[in-house]
C-alpha cells in the first residue's frame, strides 16, 4: 500500500512512521467500505424477507470476491508502482 507514495528517506525508524499518512488513508478507505457493507447488510435484513443465514452467506461471498479483487489489484498496482520507482 505504500508503493504509491513511499517515504524512503528517514533518519531513524521512528521518523519513518511520523508524517506518513498512507496508513491513515488506507484505514479510512477500509473503514468506509466496511461501514457500507454493514449498512447494506442491515438494509437487506430490514427491508427484505431474506433470512439471516442467507444474508450471512451473501456477505461471505461478497467479502471473498472483494478480497480477491483487492489482492489482485494491489499486487498489480504495487508491482507497477515499484517498477516505476526503480526506473
N, C-alpha and C positions, 0 to 999 in steps of 0.2 A: 504494500500500500504506500510505502514511502518512496516508490520509484518515480513518481511524478515530480516531486519537488524535494529531493532528499537534502538533508543538512549534513554535508560531508566534512566540513572544516569546523573543528571544535578543539578547545584547549584540553578539556578532560571529559570524563564520562558524564558528569553532571551537566555540563554545558551542551552536551548532545541532546538532552531532554528539554532544557529550558528554551522557550521560544519556538518549540517545534509543535505547530498546531495541526499537523497532519493526523495525528491520532485523535484529536478532538473532533475534527471534521468527519473522519471515518466513523467514529462512535455516534455522532449526531445523525448521520445518514442511517446507520443501523437501527438506532432507536426510533427514528421516524418510520422506517419500513416495518418494524415490529409493531409499532402503535397502529399503523394502517392495517396490518394483518389481524391484530386483535379486534379492532373496530369492525372489520369486515366479518370476522367470525361471529362476533356478537350480533351484528345486524342479520346475518344468516339465521342464527338461532332464534332471534326475537321475531322476525317477520316472515319466516317460512315454517313449514311443518316438518322440516328435516329433524331427525333425531340427533342427539348429541354425539353418538357413535359415528354417524355419517359425517358430521362436521369435523370430528377429530380425524377421521380418515382423509377427508378433503384437505385439511390443514397439513397433515403429514405429507401428502403427495405434493401439495403446493410448496412446502418448505424444502422438500427434497429436490424439486425442479429448480427452485430459486438457488439452492446451494450448488447444484451442478452448473447452472448458468454463471453464477458469480465466480465459481472456481475457474472455469474455462476463460471467462472474460478477464479475471485478474491475472491469471497466468499468462495469457496472451499479451495483455497490455503491459504488465510488468516487464516481460521479456523485451517487448518493443521499446519501452522507455529506458531500460538498462542498456540495450544495444545503442540507442540514440545518444545516451550519456557517454558511453565509452568511445564513441567515434569522434 
